Amino acid sequence: MLQTMQFVLAHSLHRLQYSV
């Protein structure tokens, strides 16, 4: 479960960085 949360968080961060 922890790995999944970290994966989602990393994905969200990557998307945010791409948006900027």
mmCIF file of the N, C-alpha and C atoms, coordinates in Angstrom:
data_MODEL
# 
_entry.id   MODEL 
# 
loop_
_atom_site.group_PDB 
_atom_site.id 
_atom_site.type_symbol 
_atom_site.label_atom_id 
_atom_site.label_alt_id 
_atom_site.label_comp_id 
_atom_site.label_asym_id 
_atom_site.label_entity_id 
_atom_site.label_seq_id 
_atom_site.pdbx_PDB_ins_code 
_atom_site.Cartn_x 
_atom_site.Cartn_y 
_atom_site.Cartn_z 
_atom_site.occupancy 
_atom_site.B_iso_or_equiv 
_atom_site.pdbx_formal_charge 
_atom_site.auth_seq_id 
_atom_site.auth_comp_id 
_atom_site.auth_asym_id 
_atom_site.auth_atom_id 
_atom_site.pdbx_PDB_model_num 
ATOM 1  N N  . MET A 1 1  ? 0.843 -1.200 0.000   1.00 0.00 ? 1  MET A N  1 
ATOM 2  C CA . MET A 1 1  ? 0.000 0.000  0.000   1.00 0.00 ? 1  MET A CA 1 
ATOM 3  C C  . MET A 1 1  ? 0.887 1.261  0.000   1.00 0.00 ? 1  MET A C  1 
ATOM 4  N N  . LEU A 1 2  ? 1.930 1.212  0.799   1.00 0.00 ? 2  LEU A N  1 
ATOM 5  C CA . LEU A 1 2  ? 2.805 2.391  0.873   1.00 0.00 ? 2  LEU A CA 1 
ATOM 6  C C  . LEU A 1 2  ? 3.435 2.669  -0.488  1.00 0.00 ? 2  LEU A C  1 
ATOM 7  N N  . GLN A 1 3  ? 3.879 1.599  -1.152  1.00 0.00 ? 3  GLN A N  1 
ATOM 8  C CA . GLN A 1 3  ? 4.496 1.788  -2.470  1.00 0.00 ? 3  GLN A CA 1 
ATOM 9  C C  . GLN A 1 3  ? 3.511 2.454  -3.426  1.00 0.00 ? 3  GLN A C  1 
ATOM 10 N N  . THR A 1 4  ? 2.259 2.027  -3.374  1.00 0.00 ? 4  THR A N  1 
ATOM 11 C CA . THR A 1 4  ? 1.256 2.603  -4.280  1.00 0.00 ? 4  THR A CA 1 
ATOM 12 C C  . THR A 1 4  ? 1.086 4.090  -4.016  1.00 0.00 ? 4  THR A C  1 
ATOM 13 N N  . MET A 1 5  ? 1.032 4.460  -2.746  1.00 0.00 ? 5  MET A N  1 
ATOM 14 C CA . MET A 1 5  ? 0.859 5.878  -2.404  1.00 0.00 ? 5  MET A CA 1 
ATOM 15 C C  . MET A 1 5  ? 2.060 6.681  -2.895  1.00 0.00 ? 5  MET A C  1 
ATOM 16 N N  . GLN A 1 6  ? 3.252 6.133  -2.686  1.00 0.00 ? 6  GLN A N  1 
ATOM 17 C CA . GLN A 1 6  ? 4.452 6.846  -3.135  1.00 0.00 ? 6  GLN A CA 1 
ATOM 18 C C  . GLN A 1 6  ? 4.429 6.997  -4.650  1.00 0.00 ? 6  GLN A C  1 
ATOM 19 N N  . PHE A 1 7  ? 3.963 5.943  -5.342  1.00 0.00 ? 7  PHE A N  1 
ATOM 20 C CA . PHE A 1 7  ? 3.908 5.995  -6.813  1.00 0.00 ? 7  PHE A CA 1 
ATOM 21 C C  . PHE A 1 7  ? 2.961 7.099  -7.257  1.00 0.00 ? 7  PHE A C  1 
ATOM 22 N N  . VAL A 1 8  ? 1.796 7.159  -6.636  1.00 0.00 ? 8  VAL A N  1 
ATOM 23 C CA . VAL A 1 8  ? 0.807 8.198  -7.000  1.00 0.00 ? 8  VAL A CA 1 
ATOM 24 C C  . VAL A 1 8  ? 1.370 9.580  -6.694  1.00 0.00 ? 8  VAL A C  1 
ATOM 25 N N  . LEU A 1 9  ? 2.025 9.710  -5.556  1.00 0.00 ? 9  LEU A N  1 
ATOM 26 C CA . LEU A 1 9  ? 2.596 11.012 -5.179  1.00 0.00 ? 9  LEU A CA 1 
ATOM 27 C C  . LEU A 1 9  ? 3.652 11.428 -6.200  1.00 0.00 ? 9  LEU A C  1 
ATOM 28 N N  . ALA A 1 10 ? 4.516 10.511 -6.561  1.00 0.00 ? 10 ALA A N  1 
ATOM 29 C CA . ALA A 1 10 ? 5.573 10.827 -7.533  1.00 0.00 ? 10 ALA A CA 1 
ATOM 30 C C  . ALA A 1 10 ? 4.942 11.242 -8.861  1.00 0.00 ? 10 ALA A C  1 
ATOM 31 N N  . HIS A 1 11 ? 3.892 10.541 -9.266  1.00 0.00 ? 11 HIS A N  1 
ATOM 32 C CA . HIS A 1 11 ? 3.229 10.864 -10.536 1.00 0.00 ? 11 HIS A CA 1 
ATOM 33 C C  . HIS A 1 11 ? 2.644 12.275 -10.470 1.00 0.00 ? 11 HIS A C  1 
ATOM 34 N N  . SER A 1 12 ? 1.997 12.580 -9.357  1.00 0.00 ? 12 SER A N  1 
ATOM 35 C CA . SER A 1 12 ? 1.376 13.906 -9.202  1.00 0.00 ? 12 SER A CA 1 
ATOM 36 C C  . SER A 1 12 ? 2.457 14.989 -9.244  1.00 0.00 ? 12 SER A C  1 
ATOM 37 N N  . LEU A 1 13 ? 3.565 14.731 -8.574  1.00 0.00 ? 13 LEU A N  1 
ATOM 38 C CA . LEU A 1 13 ? 4.654 15.716 -8.551  1.00 0.00 ? 13 LEU A CA 1 
ATOM 39 C C  . LEU A 1 13 ? 5.206 15.923 -9.957  1.00 0.00 ? 13 LEU A C  1 
ATOM 40 N N  . HIS A 1 14 ? 5.407 14.844 -10.681 1.00 0.00 ? 14 HIS A N  1 
ATOM 41 C CA . HIS A 1 14 ? 5.926 14.948 -12.048 1.00 0.00 ? 14 HIS A CA 1 
ATOM 42 C C  . HIS A 1 14 ? 4.974 15.765 -12.909 1.00 0.00 ? 14 HIS A C  1 
ATOM 43 N N  . ARG A 1 15 ? 3.676 15.498 -12.781 1.00 0.00 ? 15 ARG A N  1 
ATOM 44 C CA . ARG A 1 15 ? 2.681 16.213 -13.590 1.00 0.00 ? 15 ARG A CA 1 
ATOM 45 C C  . ARG A 1 15 ? 2.703 17.697 -13.222 1.00 0.00 ? 15 ARG A C  1 
ATOM 46 N N  . LEU A 1 16 ? 2.849 17.980 -11.939 1.00 0.00 ? 16 LEU A N  1 
ATOM 47 C CA . LEU A 1 16 ? 2.861 19.382 -11.496 1.00 0.00 ? 16 LEU A CA 1 
ATOM 48 C C  . LEU A 1 16 ? 4.082 20.096 -12.078 1.00 0.00 ? 16 LEU A C  1 
ATOM 49 N N  . GLN A 1 17 ? 5.227 19.434 -12.023 1.00 0.00 ? 17 GLN A N  1 
ATOM 50 C CA . GLN A 1 17 ? 6.447 20.047 -12.551 1.00 0.00 ? 17 GLN A CA 1 
ATOM 51 C C  . GLN A 1 17 ? 6.303 20.291 -14.045 1.00 0.00 ? 17 GLN A C  1 
ATOM 52 N N  . TYR A 1 18 ? 5.637 19.371 -14.739 1.00 0.00 ? 18 TYR A N  1 
ATOM 53 C CA . TYR A 1 18 ? 5.459 19.523 -16.188 1.00 0.00 ? 18 TYR A CA 1 
ATOM 54 C C  . TYR A 1 18 ? 4.544 20.707 -16.490 1.00 0.00 ? 18 TYR A C  1 
ATOM 55 N N  . SER A 1 19 ? 3.564 20.919 -15.606 1.00 0.00 ? 19 SER A N  1 
ATOM 56 C CA . SER A 1 19 ? 2.582 22.011 -15.823 1.00 0.00 ? 19 SER A CA 1 
ATOM 57 C C  . SER A 1 19 ? 3.290 23.364 -15.688 1.00 0.00 ? 19 SER A C  1 
ATOM 58 N N  . VAL A 1 20 ? 4.219 23.448 -14.753 1.00 0.00 ? 20 VAL A N  1 
ATOM 59 C CA . VAL A 1 20 ? 4.901 24.735 -14.518 1.00 0.00 ? 20 VAL A CA 1 
ATOM 60 C C  . VAL A 1 20 ? 5.740 25.101 -15.733 1.00 0.00 ? 20 VAL A C  1 
# 
